[in-house]
Amino acid sequence: GVIGMAASVPVSGQHLLQALQQMRNRGNGKGGGIAAVGLDSDFFGVSPTILANDYLLAVAYLDSSVRSEVESAFVEPTFIVDGTFQISTLQEFRSLPDLKIAPPEVWCYFVRVRPDVQADFRCQYGIADEHSMVVEDEIVYQNSYRLNQTFYAATGDKRAFVLSHGKNLLVLKMVGYGDDVVRYYRLEDLYAHVWIGHHRYPTKGKVWHPGGAHPFIGMHEALVHNGDFANYASICTYLGQRNMHPLFLTDTEVAVLEFDLLHRIYG
């Protein structure tokens, strides 16, 4: 089940609820998610300038005890942090009767890549200074990949993973239904210009982990998809030849990874 809407004026998250509720037969409670673009800076307690210019790194913590470890290894060495914000939640997840697994705790970091990290990256790969934005994007992308590999890899111990890392973009997802994502994370009063809501109804693969829910991210985009890709294996091989490796065991992930490769890397 999918809903997408875009408006020239900000729309609150509560407007996803009725459509997602009506489409619950298009999901099985094994994965739900939302994406929001064109956000309200007041909701996050940052200035409009920070929201527009910083990367919004949203990290899901399945094990809250690893937050300091994640921050010391993957946030502080790479980024200047201009703001942090914890997404508020309902006090008790069991108050939503269809939630069987506790959703992750989510922290948002508004960040800029450190100048010395950029300089080292440009020197290492021989990239000219005029490609600063391209360099920042790639550093953010690679940092998220390493974080996911370390703290989540789908077949390993799942403790934390990156939900999204684009500018003015937020993704939230969990093992559950899409409308319960809105309810649990109290997004009814979050305003955004673009919304996507998704119920997952997987027929193949592992279905129980929150990282396997939609949307999936590239860099500044989020994708939801219904159906199966017959050429999933060949796309994985194509991406692997370019040192890009899916981590979440879901075919939709490779589509957004390939889009990101063709759009951001190959232009």
C-alpha positions in Angstrom: 0.0 0.0 0.0 1.4 3.4 -1.0 0.4 7.0 -0.7 2.3 9.9 -2.1 1.4 13.6 -2.0 3.1 16.9 -2.8 1.8 20.4 -2.2 3.0 24.0 -2.6 1.9 24.5 1.0 3.0 22.4 4.0 0.8 19.5 4.8 0.6 17.8 8.2 1.3 14.1 8.7 -2.2 13.4 10.0 -3.4 13.5 6.4 -1.6 10.2 5.7 -3.5 8.4 8.4 -6.9 7.8 6.7 -5.4 6.6 3.4 -3.0 4.3 5.1 -5.7 3.0 7.4 -7.8 2.1 4.3 -4.9 0.3 2.7 -4.0 -2.0 5.6 -5.0 -5.0 3.5 -2.1 -4.1 1.3 0.3 -4.8 4.2 0.9 -7.5 6.8 2.5 -5.5 9.6 6.0 -6.6 8.8 7.2 -3.2 7.6 5.9 0.3 7.5 7.5 3.7 6.8 7.2 7.3 5.8 9.3 9.8 4.0 8.9 13.6 4.4 10.6 16.3 2.3 10.4 20.1 2.7 10.3 20.0 6.5 9.3 22.5 9.2 12.5 23.7 11.0 10.5 24.5 14.2 9.6 20.9 14.7 13.3 20.0 15.0 14.2 23.1 17.0 16.7 24.4 14.4 16.8 27.5 12.2 15.5 27.4 8.6 19.1 28.0 7.4 20.4 24.9 9.2 17.5 22.8 7.9 18.2 24.0 4.4 22.0 23.6 4.3 22.8 20.8 6.7 22.5 17.1 6.2 19.8 15.6 8.3 21.4 12.4 9.5 18.6 10.3 11.1 19.8 7.3 13.0 17.6 4.5 14.4 18.8 2.9 17.6 17.5 -0.5 18.3 19.9 -0.7 21.2 20.0 2.8 22.8 23.2 1.9 24.7 25.3 2.1 21.5 24.4 5.8 20.8 27.6 7.2 22.4 29.6 4.6 20.4 27.9 5.6 17.1 28.4 9.3 17.8 32.1 8.9 18.7 32.9 6.7 15.7 30.6 8.0 12.9 29.3 11.5 13.8 31.9 13.5 15.7 35.0 12.5 13.6 33.3 13.3 10.3 30.9 16.1 11.0 30.4 19.5 12.6 27.1 19.1 14.5 24.8 22.1 14.4 21.9 20.5 16.2 20.5 17.3 17.6 16.9 16.3 18.0 15.2 13.1 19.3 12.0 12.2 17.6 9.4 11.9 20.3 7.3 8.8 20.6 4.3 7.4 22.4 5.1 6.4 25.9 4.2 2.8 25.4 4.4 1.1 22.0 1.9 -1.5 23.0 -0.8 1.2 23.1 -0.9 0.6 19.3 -2.4 -3.0 19.2 -0.7 -4.0 15.9 2.8 -3.1 17.1 4.5 -6.4 18.2 8.1 -5.2 18.2 9.4 -2.0 19.9 10.2 0.5 17.2 13.7 2.0 17.3 14.7 5.2 19.1 15.5 7.9 16.5 18.0 10.7 16.8 18.4 13.4 14.2 21.8 15.1 13.7 22.0 18.3 11.6 25.6 18.1 10.3 28.2 19.5 7.9 31.3 17.6 6.8 34.4 18.8 8.6 36.7 20.9 6.3 39.7 18.7 7.2 37.8 15.5 6.3 36.9 17.1 3.0 40.5 18.1 2.3 41.8 14.6 3.2 39.2 13.0 0.9 40.0 15.3 -2.0 43.7 14.7 -1.6 43.2 10.9 -1.4 41.2 10.8 -4.6 42.7 13.8 -6.5 39.4 15.7 -6.6 39.5 19.5 -7.4 38.1 22.0 -4.9 35.2 23.1 -7.2 33.5 19.7 -6.5 32.9 20.5 -2.9 29.2 19.5 -2.9 30.0 16.2 -4.7 32.7 15.4 -2.2 30.4 16.2 0.8 27.7 13.9 -0.5 30.1 11.1 -1.1 31.6 11.4 2.4 28.1 11.3 3.9 27.1 8.3 1.8 30.2 6.3 2.6 30.0 7.2 6.3 26.4 5.9 6.5 27.4 2.7 4.7 30.2 2.0 7.2 27.8 2.8 10.1 25.2 0.3 8.7 27.9 -2.3 8.1 29.2 -2.0 11.7 26.0 -1.7 13.6 23.3 -3.3 11.5 24.4 -5.6 8.6 21.2 -7.5 8.0 22.6 -10.9 8.8 24.4 -9.7 11.9 23.7 -8.1 15.3 21.2 -5.2 14.7 21.8 -2.3 17.0 21.6 0.9 14.9 21.2 2.0 11.3 20.9 5.2 9.2 17.3 6.0 8.2 18.2 8.9 6.0 21.0 11.4 5.5 19.8 13.8 2.8 19.1 17.5 3.1 15.6 18.5 4.2 14.6 14.8 4.1 13.4 12.5 6.8 12.7 8.8 6.7 11.2 6.8 9.6 10.3 3.1 9.5 9.8 0.1 11.7 8.3 -3.4 11.9 4.6 -2.4 11.7 2.1 -0.5 9.5 2.8 2.8 7.9 0.0 4.6 9.8 1.5 3.4 13.1 4.8 5.0 12.1 2.9 8.3 12.0 1.1 7.6 15.3 4.1 6.2 17.2 6.5 8.9 16.3 3.8 11.6 16.8 4.1 13.0 13.3 0.5 14.2 13.0 1.7 17.7 13.6 4.9 17.5 11.5 4.4 19.7 8.4 6.1 18.9 5.1 5.7 19.7 1.4 6.1 16.1 0.2 5.0 12.8 1.9 5.2 9.1 1.1 3.6 6.4 3.2 4.1 2.7 2.8 2.8 -0.7 4.0 5.0 -3.6 3.2 3.5 -6.9 2.2 6.6 -9.0 1.4 6.3 -12.4 -0.3 10.0 -13.2 -0.4 13.0 -12.8 1.8 13.4 -11.8 5.5 10.6 -9.6 6.6 11.1 -9.1 10.3 13.8 -6.4 10.6 13.1 -2.6 10.5 15.8 -1.9 8.0 14.0 -4.0 5.5 10.9 -1.7 5.6 10.5 1.0 2.9 11.4 3.7 2.1 15.0 3.1 1.0 17.5 5.9 0.5 20.1 6.8 -2.0 21.5 10.2 -1.1 18.9 12.9 -1.3 16.0 10.7 -2.4 13.8 8.0 -0.9 12.0 5.2 -2.7 9.1 2.9 -2.0 8.1 0.1 -4.5 5.6 -2.7 -4.9 6.5 -6.0 -6.6 9.6 -8.1 -7.1 12.6 -7.4 -9.4 13.3 -10.4 -11.5 16.8 -9.0 -12.1 17.7 -8.4 -8.5 20.8 -10.6 -8.6 22.2 -9.0 -11.8 21.7 -5.5 -10.4 23.6 -6.6 -7.2 26.4 -7.8 -9.4 26.4 -4.6 -11.4 26.5 -2.5 -8.2 29.1 -4.8 -6.6 31.5 -4.1 -9.6 31.3 -0.5 -8.5 31.8 -1.3 -4.8 28.2 -0.7 -3.8 26.7 -3.5 -1.8 23.1 -3.7 -0.5 22.7 -4.4 3.2 19.0 -4.9 3.9 18.1 -8.0 1.9 15.3 -6.3 0.0 15.1 -5.8 -3.8 13.8 -2.2 -3.6 17.1 -1.2 -2.0 19.0 -2.0 -5.2 16.8 0.2 -7.3 17.5 3.4 -5.3 21.2 2.5 -5.1 21.3 2.2 -8.9 19.4 5.5 -9.3 21.9 7.1 -7.0 24.8 5.7 -8.9 23.5 6.8 -12.3 22.3 10.2 -11.1 24.8 11.4 -8.5 28.0 9.6 -9.6 27.6 9.3 -13.4 25.5 12.4 -13.9 
